[in-house]
């Protein structure tokens, strides 16, 4: 699904109203109906339920006012709390407020009657958050600021209209925000609903097109996409009946060292679980024996960091080479990685110590013809030469910057994982969970991407589908709980995750 931010949403609204003849009142009415229907579904019916609208002065409040009228007809007992006097509201919201007068909803103004307003909110079965909309940025201001602080002390469920008040639609940043149980967003999803911390406030997200043409969404100026089953299914390999191990990719993994054989084991098993046909691990001599004993489905060979040419000759028969997990940071290993990657013509997946070896080597990275980089925020910071805090503060910008600077596909492993392409496109992953925050998960991702790349032969398809099914495997493993989840649990669920997505093809 395309993610549409503030400026693009303004363009969409303008096009609908000015170019396509949609009256603003129709859009508000349709949005109100969508909110009312979702509120009914959330409550298991509206009859005799107490619903209170938290009403701002903009169109977000107008959507909520329209929703109240529908909910009243559905049998709910409705009231509203205003954060502005009627004459301070936008024209569309004012018109909606006038239309509620025939319903005689109890009405409170927060600044004039804070205790009565809070009492009404406290007694509600559901609060509709229509305080601020997609144009919000920065921090909440009075009178909404004090209102939100008071509301956060309540335990009443909240349905947010478009996005939770206090969350930035573009970035997900939120200094202070209302935590929703459900967000009903209009026309298209907003990036801030899926980026943290905004995702923590959004709850479940429902998208309603409110009767608008699909082409408006498709033609919106956006370079950001949310990965879902429908998008990823065509990217996955479809194995023919007469496939053999040679057609499913020859995957080479340069990984592991003394004390870090687990990384090599996980990355190799993931490549197999992702469907790789022939998987070979190249590891240092000291790690060979224990790794070979543990590896029954893959071949295990050694490399000599002092003989790069021998490794190049070994690897030339591979379709894909992944480099980095568990290699270590010894000076000879760093020199080996820097020399090796320059002599390999096939697609590369570079992770962990492979990335650490290339930190500060922008010119070298740029020369590599076909590569996927999979850094976590710390590794990304070293590659860009900036503090890790800067990466965490603006991961989207950092991912895009790296992709452009190095002409690479960058998989930035944060929450959520972001995939940036050199052309400026950015993809936000929608799978995965907190249980995956454990050692080895990144190694499984590298193996998954490498295994898929050997079959699909398109770096972007492998990166996007690999990230998605890796997260989905984590979601399937979540059935046993997130505490205590280990990287090996992801391996067990990878085939099921791939099949689940393929059913949407």
Buried (B, 14 or more C-beta within 10 A) or exposed (E): BBBBBBBBBEBBBEBBBEEEEBEBBBBBBBBBBBBBBBBBEBBEEBEEBBBBBBBBBBBBBBBBBBBBBBBBEBEBBBBBBBBBEEEEBBEBBBBBBEBBEEEEBEBBBBBEBBEBBBEBBBEBBBBBBBBBBBEBEEEBEEBBBBBBEBBEEBEBBBBBBBBBBBBBBBBBBBEEBBBBBBBBBBBBBBBBBBBBBBBBBBBEBBBBBBBBEEEBBEEBEBBBBBBBBEBBBEBBBEEEEEBEEEBBBBBBBBBBBBEBBBBBBBBBBBBBBBBBBBBBBBBBEBBBEBBBEBBEEBEBEBBEBEEBEEBBEBBEEBBBBBBBBBBBEBEEBBBBBBBBBEEBEBBBBBBBBBBBBBBEBBEBBEEBEBBBBBBBBEBBBBBBEEEBEBBBEEBBBBBBBBBBBBBBBBBBBBBBBBBBBBEEBBBBBBBBBEBBEBEBBBBBBBBBBBBBBBBBBBBBBBBBBBBBBBBBBBBBBBEEEBEEBBBBBBBEBBBBBBEBBBEEE
